[in-house]
Amino acid sequence: MDPRQIAEQFGLDEDLPDVLSAVAIQAYQEYRNNGDKAKIDFAVQCAQYVTNITPKGHPQEAGRLSNLGVMLQSRYERTGQIGDLEEAITAARQAVQSTPDDHPDRAACLNNLGNNLRSRYERTGQMQDLEEAITAAKQAVQSTPDDHPDRARRLNNLGNKLENRYERTGQIQDLKEAIIAAKQAVQATPDDYPDRAACLNNLGNKLRCRYERTGQMQDLEEAITAAKQAVQSTPDDHPD
């Protein structure tokens, strides 16, 4: 059943966008669980339909655009179709533009935009995309309260983007900022947090990178400590 058939079944009433949004999210989650490409295609189809019938200025406009961007990004990662990534960036930009500065979802929209732009940078090598990705990631962190459960993940994302720019330009300041962000990400994760091992691993990699640049043994010692803690925080059956 495609979105138009669902629309015909439920009628073009005020509940239709909510129904289709729920259907899209369910299909997306099923794709995440089983990798069935038909599910992500259907999720994108429904999400596109929803954004097309959502009026400008609607309270759910930003959330629906953000969901569409996430789904398109997932399909891009599966197929490599640049058109999906371009559309994901467009949707993510519109989501940010539709979100007031003090809106609780603004940080998530900025984080998604930064991730999409980083993906395009990795594909094309265009520095403008990386610069915009870093700006969006910084704004996402600034918009995230200290006690927010996603703060560590957003700090981690920022650190990775700064490290990307260091790798491209060799500017040591970017690496320093990347390490600061990575340390803050670790500090923001409880010991039993599922992403703690990944944050520790990223911190270790960045410290090793600076050791290779400067030869400072303290960085290498800290990198080893972080790597050991990452291993200790990783379950035996974890794929990483």
Number of C-alpha atoms within 10 A of each C-alpha: 6 11 20 14 10 16 16 10 10 13 12 12 8 8 10 19 22 13 15 22 22 15 18 28 19 15 21 26 16 16 21 14 9 9 13 13 16 12 19 25 18 19 31 26 19 26 27 23 20 23 22 13 11 16 11 12 10 10 12 18 19 27 22 23 27 29 26 30 31 24 27 29 26 20 22 19 14 12 11 13 13 14 11 20 25 18 17 28 26 16 26 31 21 18 27 24 14 21 21 11 12 9 10 13 19 23 27 22 29 28 26 29 29 30 23 27 25 26 20 19 19 14 12 10 13 13 16 12 19 24 18 16 28 25 16 23 30 23 18 25 24 14 19 20 12 12 9 9 13 18 22 27 21 27 28 29 28 29 30 23 25 27 25 20 19 19 14 11 11 13 13 16 12 19 24 18 16 28 25 16 24 30 21 18 27 25 14 21 20 11 12 9 12 13 20 23 25 20 27 27 22 26 29 26 20 24 25 22 20 19 18 13 11 11 12 13 13 12 19 20 15 16 24 17 14 23 20 15 16 20 15 11 18 16 11 9 6 6 6 9
